Amino acid sequence: EILVERLADVVFVIDLNGRFVFLNQGFTRATGWKREDWIGRHFTEIVAPDYRDLTRERFHAGPPPDGISQYAIEILTADGRMLPAELRVTSLRDQGGREIGRIGTARDVSERRRFEEELRRRNEALDLILNTMGEGVVVLDAQHQMVNMNRKARELFGYSLPEIVGKDFTFWTPPDEVDELRRHLKDREKGKDETYIVRFIRKGGDEFYAQVTAVPIRGANGEFRGSIGCLRDVTHEVELSRQVDGLTELNRRLVEIADVWIDVVDADGNVLLWNREAERISGYSRDEVVNNPEIWEWLYPDPAYRAAIAQELAKTDGDQPHRFERVIRTKSGEERVLTGVWRPVRLADGRDGWLVVGHDVTAERAREERLRKYAAEVEQLSQSRTRLFSMAAHELRTPLTVVRGFIDLVQHAGGLSEQQARWLARAREETDRLGHLVTQLLEVSHLEQGEERLHPRSIQLAPVVKKVIRELTPLLADRGRSIDYTPGSPSISVYVDPYALERIMRNLLENAIHYTPPPGRVTVTAAVEDQTVRVDVTDEGVGIAPDELQAVFTEFYRTDAGKRMKRDGSGIGLAIVRRLVERSGGRVWATSPGEGKGSTFSFTLPRGKERA
């Protein structure tokens, strides 16, 4: 009674006529009503009008076969508010098994509802922004693997989202471009924002050039969580830039119609060529600019800025192209950002000069700022999701404990018929299953927020695997499955937190058992690969389609084959495995010959010091 009185939730008992016979102190705290005023009154009187028919139907129908009826309602409070609540009701029976009433809990979910609505609204707003942008947007994780991409990016690469999610950057990058792109990605890990041009490969094998504006994503503690890039197809611009290597009449015509800024300047600073795009961006016509040295004062009114540019030109060595980014003042007084390349050239009369090829990136710089805000928003959403996991798990624990306690009381009271005992056993199984889900949600939350500290050390692999298999023996016997374990060498050691390794193996083996039909066999093998140890868990289950092999490690994801089997599962276990393996310095992946042909889940861990 003390426990029930102290619960934050409303605990109530109603008779078979629907009238309250007990209300705990949580009723007064939640509604503002005095509980003694409601004893003997019908429960529908406190239910909001829109929900009264529903509650009457549920009351007359009685609890479902699993023993617990759960649904959402709104409750009238003393101050006239409508309080959103989650109702959980089960039958109350005497020692003879005769139903004498109903017992249940009501939980205030107004804060959770507001939080979920805010999260949904933000997600919709972000999706709308991404899919209406004229540029491609891609999101990579800390391992530079694709996490998300908007509609424009999918058009650029030619892939659907499932085809490319989970692939690392080498999947869409030509081999001779990989090292250069890896250098840019390393700069992102150091916190640098960049704009650069790189070659990519489309699905059909065609290559294209893209201007990439990329910013890093930082976690709450400043750790690198990934990067966001904005892509613009500049294949046409790159090809034009390559063609502009002389001033023949043909090249002059190409220069005139080019959609990039092109100018040529002699050693004395006189403009010799000023194409149409330069006119459009600057606002100055060719007649105003050619052979007019004042143009530099117009474009760069700050003397110090002009001096810095002149000094940069003076340091030019050789004929290699040099990248630049400058802010110019247009004829209208507006500031524009120009970026591109300039290189020394030999003019037709033998004099030295410079060729400048660039384009207006003012809009791109504005997009960079929007991307930074989006990166912060993505991180905030990730944290919000984690907080939601934690909140939901914590909110479920107390009512689960209460319901489980009442079930135990009724079971131990005796006097149950065989059917009633089966019902209660089923109800207990479901509460245990929900309790396991709550534990997994909390585990994901703690791993995501870095709250769980791992304590790695060198341990032998075989004893841990055998321990987990031993603990799963009852499940194997119940399901009619078996496990074959080939340890490779009994002395194989790994550098890992022992408890983390247990959880990795347990989740993988439970998953394999779950999806393997009887009499099926699960195979576990281990082998040393250089400085790592690889473990494979192979089942004879439903298999995985190729486009789902990466997605299975995402929270709440269930394969199409698994859904068709109508197997219960939270879709959280493999997400926990991925986080534990990656935090332990390893990697995890799945392979499958196809649906109906089984699957293999593999992971690596750093090799430990082996004992003699």
Secondary structure, DSSP 8 states (H G I E B T S, - for coil): -HHHHH-SSEEEEEETTSBEEEE-HHHHHHH---GGGTTTSBGGGGB-HHHHHHHHHHHHH-S-TTS-EEEEEEEE-TTS-EEEEEEEEEEEE-TTS-EEEEEEEEEE-HHHHHHHHHHHHHHHHHHHHHHH-SSEEEEEETTSBEEEE-HHHHHHH---HHHHTT-BGGGGS-GGGHHHHHHHHHHHHTT--EEEEEEEE-TTS-EEEEEEEEEEEE-TTS-EEEEEEEEEE-HHHHHHHHH-SS--HHHHHHHHH-SSEEEEEETTS-EEEE-HHHHHHH---HHHHTT-TTHHHHH---HHHHHHHHHHHHT--SS--EEEEEEEE-TTS-EEEEEEEEEEEE-TTS-EEEEEEEEE-HHHHHHHHHHHHHHHHHHHHHHHHHHHHHHHHHHHHHHHHHHHHHHHHHHHH----HHHHHHHHHHHHHHHHHHHHHHHHHHHHHHHTT-S----EEEEHHHHHHHHHHHTHHHHHHHT-EEEEE-S-TT-EEEE-HHHHHHHHHHHHHHHHHHS-SS-EEEEEEEEETTEEEEEEE--SS---GGGTTGGGSTT---HHHHHHT----S-HHHHHHHHHHHTT--EEEE-SSTTS--EEEEEEEB-----
